[in-house]
Amino acid sequence: MGKLVTQEALKRRRDFLIVGGLVPEGRPYVRQDMGKATGTGFVGAGLYDNIEFIIPIADAVIDFSTVESSMSVVRACVEYRKALVLGTTGFDEKQMKWIEFAATKTPILLAANTSKTVNLMYELSERAAQVIGGESDIEIIEMHDKDKLDAPSGTAKELGGAIAGQLGKELSEISDYGRTGKRQEGHIGFHSVRAGDISSTHTVIFGMMGERLEITHRAYDWRTYAKGALEGALFLKGKEPGLYTFRDVLAEKGRQEEGQK
């Protein structure tokens, strides 16, 4: 994702000036030009393994990394009051509480998925839950490559949360992960597949007697997430501290486009 965000930002020099990239400590390309790691040619910004050096000189930070690394980035963004697009997933309840607190100090876009189409999928799933959720058996199946760290995915959890909200429930009350026994009435089942180089795929099933509705999103190119992350960074420009979602990004963009008509 770091490579793709860099590549896409370079295409939009009127909107973005890259000031540096953060990499794991001890990599051979530390303090070299970002092009060494991104394959973009000369970027004019360096790669650093010191958060305290790179974050203070940025206006906004885009983070797609690991939970542990992201928590360090969040703390630094709070300290230096930098806007943050947080694309990492897999945070536990305690870590989410800290992120929520951090958002009272600086604007944070919590984006488990920065694809416009996936966020449309959230809306479609909510609408289906409104109409047929009470009479459906709801299952969420998500598939990723073998190296994905968290399961279920952050996107699957957001889908489940959106559906549960329409049912008037807390997701924690009605979620079953990796079911091994009989289906429990009124619960949402989550199933995670990790194999090979399978691209990100999410399916929501509303199963009824005699018919079913399936809503599926398949990603073929991660570049769409990089483009969305950059849109998220622009959205945060000038925003007050708060915890934002990608739906807020799309809603603002929609208002802007409507105003231009």
C-alpha positions as CSV (number, residue, x, y, z in Angstrom):
1,M,0.0,0.0,0.0
2,G,2.9,2.4,0.7
3,K,4.1,1.9,-2.8
4,L,0.7,2.5,-4.3
5,V,-0.1,5.5,-2.2
6,T,3.3,7.0,-3.3
7,Q,2.7,6.2,-7.0
8,E,-0.8,7.8,-6.9
9,A,0.3,10.9,-5.0
10,L,3.0,11.5,-7.5
11,K,0.2,11.7,-10.2
12,R,-1.5,14.5,-8.2
13,R,1.3,16.9,-7.5
14,R,-1.2,19.8,-7.4
15,D,-2.8,18.2,-4.4
16,F,0.1,16.5,-2.6
17,L,3.7,17.1,-1.7
18,I,5.3,13.9,-0.3
19,V,7.6,14.7,2.5
20,G,8.7,11.2,3.5
21,G,7.9,7.6,4.2
22,L,8.1,5.6,7.4
23,V,9.6,2.1,7.2
24,P,10.6,-0.6,9.7
25,E,13.8,0.1,11.6
26,G,17.1,-1.1,10.0
27,R,16.0,-1.4,6.4
28,P,18.9,-0.9,3.9
29,Y,17.1,2.0,2.2
30,V,16.6,4.1,5.3
31,R,17.5,7.8,4.5
32,Q,17.5,7.1,0.8
33,D,15.0,8.5,-1.7
34,M,11.6,6.9,-1.5
35,G,12.0,5.8,-5.1
36,K,14.4,3.1,-3.9
37,A,11.5,1.2,-2.3
38,T,8.5,2.3,-4.4
39,G,9.9,1.8,-7.9
40,T,8.8,5.2,-9.0
41,G,12.1,6.8,-9.8
42,F,13.2,9.9,-7.9
43,V,10.6,11.2,-5.5
44,G,12.5,13.9,-3.7
45,A,11.6,12.6,-0.2
46,G,13.4,10.2,2.0
47,L,12.6,7.0,3.9
48,Y,12.9,7.1,7.6
49,D,12.6,4.6,10.5
50,N,12.1,7.4,13.1
51,I,8.5,8.5,13.8
52,E,9.7,11.5,15.7
53,F,11.5,12.8,12.7
54,I,9.1,12.3,9.9
55,I,5.6,13.0,11.4
56,P,6.3,16.5,12.6
57,I,7.1,17.7,9.1
58,A,3.9,16.4,7.6
59,D,0.4,17.9,7.4
60,A,-1.3,14.5,7.1
61,V,-0.3,10.9,7.6
62,I,-1.6,7.8,5.8
63,D,-1.0,4.6,7.6
64,F,-1.4,1.1,6.3
65,S,0.8,-1.1,8.5
66,T,0.5,-3.3,11.5
67,V,-1.5,-2.8,14.7
68,E,1.6,-2.2,16.8
69,S,3.1,0.3,14.3
70,S,-0.2,2.1,13.9
71,M,-0.5,2.7,17.6
72,S,2.8,4.4,17.6
73,V,1.8,6.5,14.6
74,V,-1.5,7.5,16.4
75,R,0.4,8.6,19.5
76,A,2.8,10.7,17.4
77,C,-0.1,12.3,15.4
78,V,-1.7,13.3,18.7
79,E,1.5,14.7,20.0
80,Y,2.1,16.8,16.9
81,R,-1.6,17.4,16.1
82,K,-1.4,15.8,12.6
83,A,-4.3,14.5,10.6
84,L,-4.3,10.7,10.2
85,V,-5.9,8.4,7.6
86,L,-5.8,5.1,9.5
87,G,-6.2,2.2,7.1
88,T,-4.8,-0.5,9.4
89,T,-7.3,-3.1,10.8
90,G,-7.3,-5.6,13.6
91,F,-7.4,-3.3,16.7
92,D,-8.7,-4.8,19.9
93,E,-11.2,-3.0,22.2
94,K,-8.6,-1.3,24.3
95,Q,-6.7,0.0,21.3
96,M,-10.0,1.3,19.8
97,K,-10.7,3.2,23.0
98,W,-7.3,4.8,22.7
99,I,-8.0,5.7,19.0
100,E,-11.3,7.3,20.0
101,F,-9.5,9.3,22.7
102,A,-6.8,10.4,20.2
103,A,-9.6,11.6,17.8
104,T,-10.6,14.2,20.5
105,K,-7.1,15.8,20.0
106,T,-6.6,15.5,16.2
107,P,-8.7,14.5,13.2
108,I,-8.6,10.8,12.4
109,L,-10.2,9.0,9.5
110,L,-10.7,5.4,10.6
111,A,-11.0,3.6,7.3
112,A,-11.0,-0.2,7.3
113,N,-11.7,0.1,3.6
114,T,-11.1,3.2,1.4
115,S,-12.9,1.8,-1.7
116,K,-15.9,3.8,-2.8
117,T,-17.6,0.6,-4.0
118,V,-17.1,-1.1,-0.7
119,N,-18.7,1.8,1.1
120,L,-21.6,1.6,-1.4
121,M,-21.8,-2.1,-0.4
122,Y,-22.3,-0.9,3.2
123,E,-25.3,1.2,2.2
124,L,-26.8,-1.7,0.1
125,S,-26.4,-4.1,3.0
126,E,-28.0,-1.6,5.4
127,R,-31.0,-1.2,3.0
128,A,-31.4,-5.0,2.7
129,A,-31.2,-5.3,6.5
130,Q,-34.0,-2.7,6.8
131,V,-36.3,-4.5,4.4
132,I,-35.6,-8.3,5.0
133,G,-33.1,-8.4,7.9
134,G,-35.7,-9.6,10.4
135,E,-36.7,-12.6,8.2
136,S,-33.2,-13.6,7.0
137,D,-30.3,-15.7,8.1
138,I,-27.3,-13.3,7.6
139,E,-23.9,-14.6,6.8
140,I,-20.7,-12.7,5.9
141,I,-17.9,-14.5,4.0
142,E,-14.6,-12.8,3.3
143,M,-11.6,-14.1,1.4
144,H,-8.0,-12.8,1.3
145,D,-4.5,-13.9,0.5
146,K,-2.7,-16.2,2.9
147,D,-0.6,-13.5,4.5
148,K,-3.5,-11.2,5.8
149,L,-3.0,-10.8,9.5
150,D,-6.5,-10.3,10.9
151,A,-9.6,-12.4,10.6
152,P,-12.3,-11.5,10.1
153,S,-11.3,-8.5,8.1
154,G,-12.0,-5.0,9.2
155,T,-14.3,-4.6,6.2
156,A,-16.3,-7.6,7.3
157,K,-16.7,-6.3,10.8
158,E,-17.8,-2.9,9.5
159,L,-20.4,-4.7,7.3
160,G,-21.6,-6.6,10.3
161,G,-21.8,-3.5,12.4
162,A,-23.8,-1.7,9.8
163,I,-26.3,-4.5,9.5
164,A,-26.6,-5.0,13.2
165,G,-27.3,-1.3,13.6
166,Q,-30.3,-1.6,11.3
167,L,-31.5,-4.6,13.3
168,G,-31.3,-2.5,16.5
169,K,-28.5,-4.7,17.9
170,E,-24.9,-4.5,19.0
171,L,-22.7,-6.6,16.7
172,S,-21.0,-8.1,19.8
173,E,-24.3,-9.5,20.9
174,I,-25.2,-11.3,17.7
175,S,-21.9,-12.2,16.0
176,D,-20.6,-15.8,15.5
177,Y,-17.0,-16.2,14.3
178,G,-16.0,-19.5,12.6
179,R,-19.1,-21.4,13.6
180,T,-18.7,-25.1,14.3
181,G,-22.2,-25.9,15.5
182,K,-25.8,-25.2,14.6
183,R,-26.7,-21.7,13.4
184,Q,-28.1,-19.5,16.2
185,E,-31.3,-17.7,15.4
186,G,-30.9,-14.0,14.7
187,H,-27.1,-14.1,14.7
188,I,-24.7,-12.9,12.0
189,G,-22.1,-15.5,11.0
190,F,-18.6,-14.6,9.9
191,H,-16.4,-16.9,7.8
192,S,-12.8,-16.1,6.8
193,V,-10.9,-17.7,4.0
194,R,-7.1,-17.3,3.7
195,A,-5.4,-18.9,0.8
196,G,-2.8,-18.3,-1.9
197,D,-3.0,-14.8,-3.5
198,I,-6.8,-14.5,-3.4
199,S,-7.8,-10.8,-3.8
200,S,-10.0,-9.1,-1.3
201,T,-13.6,-10.5,-1.6
202,H,-16.6,-9.9,0.6
203,T,-20.0,-11.4,0.3
204,V,-23.1,-10.7,2.5
205,I,-25.8,-13.4,2.3
206,F,-29.4,-12.7,3.3
207,G,-30.8,-16.3,3.3
208,M,-34.6,-16.7,3.2
209,M,-36.9,-19.7,2.6
210,G,-37.0,-20.3,-1.2
211,E,-34.6,-17.4,-2.1
212,R,-31.5,-15.5,-1.0
213,L,-29.9,-12.2,-1.7
214,E,-26.1,-12.0,-2.1
215,I,-24.1,-8.7,-2.2
216,T,-20.5,-9.2,-3.3
217,H,-17.5,-7.0,-3.8
218,R,-14.3,-8.2,-5.4
219,A,-11.1,-6.1,-5.6
220,Y,-8.7,-6.8,-8.5
221,D,-6.3,-3.9,-8.0
222,W,-5.3,-2.4,-4.6
223,R,-4.7,0.9,-6.4
224,T,-8.3,1.8,-5.7
225,Y,-7.6,1.8,-1.9
226,A,-4.6,4.1,-2.5
227,K,-6.7,6.5,-4.4
228,G,-9.3,6.4,-1.7
229,A,-6.7,7.0,1.1
230,L,-5.5,10.1,-0.7
231,E,-9.1,11.4,-1.0
232,G,-9.4,10.8,2.7
233,A,-6.3,12.9,3.4
234,L,-7.7,15.8,1.4
235,F,-11.0,15.4,3.3
236,L,-9.2,15.9,6.6
237,K,-7.6,19.2,5.6
238,G,-8.9,21.9,7.9
239,K,-11.1,19.5,9.9
240,E,-11.7,19.7,13.6
241,P,-10.6,16.8,15.8
242,G,-12.9,13.9,15.5
243,L,-13.3,10.3,14.4
244,Y,-14.4,10.3,10.8
245,T,-15.3,7.4,8.5
246,F,-15.0,7.0,4.7
247,R,-18.7,7.6,4.4
248,D,-18.1,11.1,5.6
249,V,-15.6,11.5,2.8
250,L,-18.1,10.4,0.2
251,A,-20.9,12.5,1.7
252,E,-18.8,15.6,1.5
253,K,-17.7,14.8,-2.0
254,G,-21.3,14.3,-3.0
255,R,-22.3,17.7,-1.5
256,Q,-19.4,19.4,-3.4
257,E,-20.5,17.8,-6.7
258,E,-24.1,18.8,-6.1
259,G,-23.1,22.4,-5.5
260,Q,-21.2,22.5,-8.8
261,K,-24.3,21.6,-10.8
